[in-house]
Each structure stands twice: as structure tokens, then as C-alpha cells.
Amino acid sequence: MPTRFDALIIGTGQAGPALAARLAGAGMKVAVVEKAKFGGTCVNNGCTPTKALVASAYAAHLARRAGEYGIRVSKPTVSMKAVKRRKDAIVSDAATRVEKWMRGLKNGKLFRGHARFVSPTKVVVGREEIEADKIFLDVGGRPLVPKMEGIDTVPFLTNVSMMDVDFVPKHLLVVGGSYIGLEFAQMYRRFGSRVTVIEMAERLIAREDPDVSDEIRKILEAEGIEIRLNHKCLDAHRHGKDIAIGLECEGPHKHARGSHLLLAVGRVPNTDDLGLDKAGVHLDERGYIQVDDGLKTTNPRVWALGDCNGKGAFTHTAWNDYEIVADNLLTNAGRKHTDRIPVYALFTDPPLGRVGMSEADIRKAGIKALVGKRPMTRVARAREKGETQGFLKIHVEESSKRILGAALLGVGCDEAVHSLIDAIYEKTPYTEFQKRVRIHPTVSELLPTTLEALQPLDP
């Protein structure tokens, strides 16, 4: 006979544990299933370890620049084994805390293993049958391995297997010029690798505004990273001891050669081995679970949160998914994922902070807009730190004066962008935003100044 619960949560990524605790605290009998590592992508091979690695790479970079600040140091060296030990300790601490939290959950029971549906309300985990009135999927995603000719003939790394690297690759080829690929490209260049980024599109991170893409390219190239763009037909093969990526389909067969290959071309949801057909849960054409505004699936007893629903793919959107579902269930709040404003960051150095609409979004919506832009060379905090790459850019609607969105690329901009989030949610006119006093010297204090010289956005 199956064990019955009020709620069953499959996966312990960002959304699952918090939801389990909230529902258990409300008196529900809760089951939690985890087949692998506690904490999901963010804790084990996403945010936590990569930002630990980014911090080590920044320390190496700053040590090499010490003379610019009047500091004399001997030539710095990088011990990747020590870098990895530091990263592993941070990850282990975070994952252990999640596991202890779930094991000690009052009104909760933890199951270890892979869950598969056998009916709309029942799953099997090993030999255990679990039935629940409400089921929540927080199963995350995994790296996409592209259908590239010859990829099965060469060794390659993904953002997951990169977590096991304890050496500095001689020459790292990064296929994919977007968020994950660029963070790894810069950190390993700073660790001492030669790095080549190969991107099929005409520019890096093509979802961003062209000036943002171009500035990020300049930043990376200034550090000695080779950028190869607009290569739409790739293949992989061995070239002696090296790995070679062919870059052209026709004509002279250009290629890039390196000692190691990182594939960073996207992610796919972990939805292909859950028995979702038996649950009546439908997927879209990309394999993401279809959900309504409240994150309920086509089975009214099943919800999908986090990366597997395709509605954000960020740790902070997964957390917001938990808040939406919990508030709607426990307080009938009527919250919707469609109410949230896009906000995210690219954690290169300097970082990119993004909120709201891009230029492409504004043009698509047919909004008549104005744009203010200020180079980081005119931000006192950036000059004082000797880190003046990038710019601040803010868009506003001409008629209402409300702030539409921003792209802040520069030192501290992953934090400074938060100054604009509430203003966009509240539809604050930029003229009101400018009246608030901010601390000097900071990056945020220059956001009102950026709005002083608005120009029409080209249609």
C-alpha cells in the first residue's frame, strides 16, 4: 500500500526545501524526494561554486594588478587544487545545511531515489509507493550536449564536470558565448589558461542590447580572450593530442584548436524520465512542463517550480516560484509568475545587472522611449577602484516618464541594479526617482544623473 501524504515535493533545488518547510509548518504531512545532491543546480554546480571560482579568479587578477595601486607583491601563482578545495568546502557546507534541514523537518519524511509517476497522484521511489493530494516538481535541468558532428569522438566538459577540474587547462575552447560560457572563459583566463570563445551568433549574449554585447566583448578581449563569432556550422575532431572545432561548413576549413573543450550552449529540463505521461502532465516542444500563471500543470494536483517550467531559469525566479505557490495555497493570494519583472546578472568582472525591458523589448512593444547613458569613466567609485570599464544605461517611457528597464555594466552593477527594481515595479516616474538622496561615493548615486541627459531611443 502506498504511503499517503498531504504534499509531495520532488527535488531539493531552490524552491523545493523552502516549500516543504512552509507546508509542513502549516500542518501538512510532507514527503520530500531527492535522488542525488541536496541543493540542486545552484548549490552544487551553479551559483555557489561558480561565484566561489569567480572570487578566486578576481583575487588572481587583482594580485597581478597590485602595482597599479602602489602595492608591491611577488609574481602571483594559482594553485587550482587549493582553489577547488575552497570551492568544494563552500559547496559542501551549503549542501549539508539543506540536507540537515530536510532530514529534521517536522511533519516531513525524506526519501532518497528517483521518483516516477505511476498515476496522477502516485509516484514510485525504489520500492516505495508515495501518494499525495498535491505534488510539486522541482527537478531542475542539466547541460545541453549539442548535436555537433564528431562530438562523441572527443572529450568535453560541461558546467557540471568543470566542478571537478583541479588544474589549469593549457588552452580552453568554450563553445557558447552566453552567460555560463563567458563566466568560465574569464575565470580560466585569469587562472592562466589561454581561452577561445566560439559563438554561432553574430555577437556575444545575443539577447542583450548590441552595445552591451560589444562592450563585454571588448572587456574580455582586453584580457587576452580570443572571441570567434558568427560560426554557424561547427564540428569536433581530434588533432593529435588537441581537440579541434571546425568553424566552417564550406570553403577553407577553418578550425580552433585547444587542449580542453567546454560546452556551454544551454540547458535542458530534467523532465524526460519522470513518467509525466502517466500523471497527465504536458510538456512544451522544448521539454519544459506547461504551467498556468500560478504554476499549476495540466494535472490540477501537480505544480512545477524552478528550471523545469521554463519561466525563469534563475535561482531567484525559482525562489519566487516557491513564494507564489505557497502564498496561493495557504493564503489564496492570487499571485502569478507573469507579474514579475525580469531581473538577472552576468557575473563576469565587471558584472552586468539587468532589469526590465531591453531595447528589443521596447521596440517590439511599440513604446516611444528615451534612453540615458553614462560611461563608468564618469563614475567616481569606478575611478577610485581603477575599474572603469562599462556603462550605465536606463530606458524610460516618454509619455508616462516611468522607468522601463536598465542595463548596468560595471563595477558593483550586480548590486546597483536593485536600486531600479522597486521603481519599475511601482511604475515610478524617473523624475521622482531622481529626488531620492543616495550615498556617495557609490555606483547607485549616479543612476539619477544618468537620467539627466535623456535622448530618444531610435525606433
Secondary structure as GFF3:
##gff-version 3
##sequence-region A 1 459
A	DSSP	beta_strand	3	10	.	.	.	ID=ss1
A	DSSP	alpha_helix	15	25	.	.	.	ID=ss2
A	DSSP	beta_strand	30	34	.	.	.	ID=ss3
A	DSSP	alpha_helix	40	45	.	.	.	ID=ss4
A	DSSP	alpha_helix	47	64	.	.	.	ID=ss5
A	DSSP	three_ten_helix	66	69	.	.	.	ID=ss6
A	DSSP	alpha_helix	80	103	.	.	.	ID=ss7
A	DSSP	beta_strand	108	112	.	.	.	ID=ss8
A	DSSP	beta_strand	115	119	.	.	.	ID=ss9
A	DSSP	beta_strand	122	125	.	.	.	ID=ss10
A	DSSP	beta_strand	128	137	.	.	.	ID=ss11
A	DSSP	beta_strand	141	143	.	.	.	ID=ss12
A	DSSP	three_ten_helix	151	153	.	.	.	ID=ss13
A	DSSP	three_ten_helix	161	164	.	.	.	ID=ss14
A	DSSP	beta_strand	171	175	.	.	.	ID=ss15
A	DSSP	alpha_helix	179	191	.	.	.	ID=ss16
A	DSSP	beta_strand	194	198	.	.	.	ID=ss17
A	DSSP	alpha_helix	210	222	.	.	.	ID=ss18
A	DSSP	beta_strand	226	228	.	.	.	ID=ss19
A	DSSP	beta_strand	235	239	.	.	.	ID=ss20
A	DSSP	beta_strand	242	246	.	.	.	ID=ss21
A	DSSP	beta_strand	255	258	.	.	.	ID=ss22
A	DSSP	beta_strand	260	263	.	.	.	ID=ss23
A	DSSP	beta_strand	267	269	.	.	.	ID=ss24
A	DSSP	alpha_helix	276	279	.	.	.	ID=ss25
A	DSSP	beta_strand	302	304	.	.	.	ID=ss26
A	DSSP	three_ten_helix	306	309	.	.	.	ID=ss27
A	DSSP	alpha_helix	315	331	.	.	.	ID=ss28
A	DSSP	three_ten_helix	337	339	.	.	.	ID=ss29
A	DSSP	beta_strand	343	346	.	.	.	ID=ss30
A	DSSP	beta_strand	352	356	.	.	.	ID=ss31
A	DSSP	alpha_helix	359	365	.	.	.	ID=ss32
A	DSSP	beta_strand	369	375	.	.	.	ID=ss33
A	DSSP	three_ten_helix	376	378	.	.	.	ID=ss34
A	DSSP	alpha_helix	380	385	.	.	.	ID=ss35
A	DSSP	beta_strand	391	397	.	.	.	ID=ss36
A	DSSP	beta_strand	403	409	.	.	.	ID=ss37
A	DSSP	alpha_helix	413	416	.	.	.	ID=ss38
A	DSSP	alpha_helix	418	425	.	.	.	ID=ss39
A	DSSP	alpha_helix	430	433	.	.	.	ID=ss40
A	DSSP	three_ten_helix	444	446	.	.	.	ID=ss41
A	DSSP	alpha_helix	447	450	.	.	.	ID=ss42
A	DSSP	beta_strand	455	456	.	.	.	ID=ss43
###
